[in-house]
């Protein structure tokens, strides 16, 4: 039986106190929550800024010549397109929020061991063959503040990305950020376990420390938006206008610092996984569209 410790107070819902191992929250940052809310006030001005670029993206992106695909790859693409056909950006964003909310409720009604094994990511889970947790952990939250901040970010930035590139692109970006964020988390904790560098920051074996949250996915969406429109003005803490690129640099720098300092509460590695997906997506899009 593994040793357990009480969850940090900010990860616990007041109505749901229970003992469990420490859990990483991929994005439980109140500053970001304020930033996401503040972004709503600039929605109109940003939309006018993006207008010509949205039309440019829609006009030219589909015409880009892609390398020849194998028959099965074409079939898979058709299958994906038919599945997402008819969905709007709002539908996808709402669906993702509902899925995250459903898992949030499951934490309160299902067996905790089952949830740990199937809705958190850890080196131990992957070694045990629970590869599905690479995705399911990205729909999983325990604390209400954690899910609220992530869903606010998903709502504002997700709708923007969906308006430009379509709902299927948003869904792919979310899933890519989820998987890569989880992989970064697992690799980082495997390294900590192998080198025994987690002892000072963790109360238990790093390979058994579970992580959860949509932050790798949300980071991919948010940072892609920032990379595409670095000169857009965002309100930091509601009233401080900041160029989007400065906020992006701040977020990435903060996550690197978290890794260097061994933050036992928030996973900088998972965040950087999402940032990597955003960077790759931006580089691919940059070949076709000039913003």
C-alpha positions, 0 to 999 in steps of 0.5 A: 500500500502506497503512502498517502498525504493530504491534498494541498488545500487549493486542490480540494473542494470544500464539500469534498475532503478526502485523503489522496496523494499529491496531485499536479494541476496542469493549470491552476493559476488565478492570474490566468483566470483573470486574464481569460475573463479580461480578454472578453472585454477586448473580444470586439476589437480583436475580432475586427483585427482578425477579420481580414486574416480570417478570410485569408485563412479560409481562402488559402489554407484549404488550397495548399497542396499536401503530399500524396496520402496513402489510401488508408490515410485518406479514408481516415481523413474522410472519416474524421471529416464526416464525424466533425461535419456539421459541428460549429466551433461553439459545438466543439467548445461546449462539448469539450467543456461538458466532457471536462465537467462530466469527469469533474462530477465523476470524481465525486461519485466514483471510486477514487482508485478507479479515477486515479487509475483511469483519469490521471497521468503518471509513469506508473499508469503508463507502465501498467498499460493504461495508455488511455490516460494520456488523453483522459487525464486532460479532461480530469479536474478535482478542484473547482478553481482548476476546472473553471480557469481552464474552461474560461481559457478554452472558451475564449481562445478556443472559439477564436481558433475555431473561427479561423481554422474550423471546429475540427482543427480546434479539436485536433489541437486540443487532443494534440496538446493533451497527449503531448502535455501528458508525454512531457509530464511522464518523461519529466517524472521518469527522469526525476525518478531515474536521477532521484532528483525529485526527493526534495520536492516530492513526498513520494516516488516521482513515478507515482505522482499523478497529474491531471488537468486540461492545461496542456491542451489549453496551453496549446490553444492559447499560445497558438493564438498568441503566436499568430497574433503577437501584437494583439493587446490583452488585458493583464489583471483586468486593466493592464494592456499587454502585447500578447507576445509578452504574456506568452513569453511570461507564461513559457518562462514561468513554466521553465522556472517551475521545472528548474525549481521543482514545483510540486504543485503545478506541472511546468513540463505539461504546460511546455508540452502544450507550448510545443504543440502550439509552436509546431502548429504555428510553424506549419501554418506560417508556411501557408498564411501570413498574418 
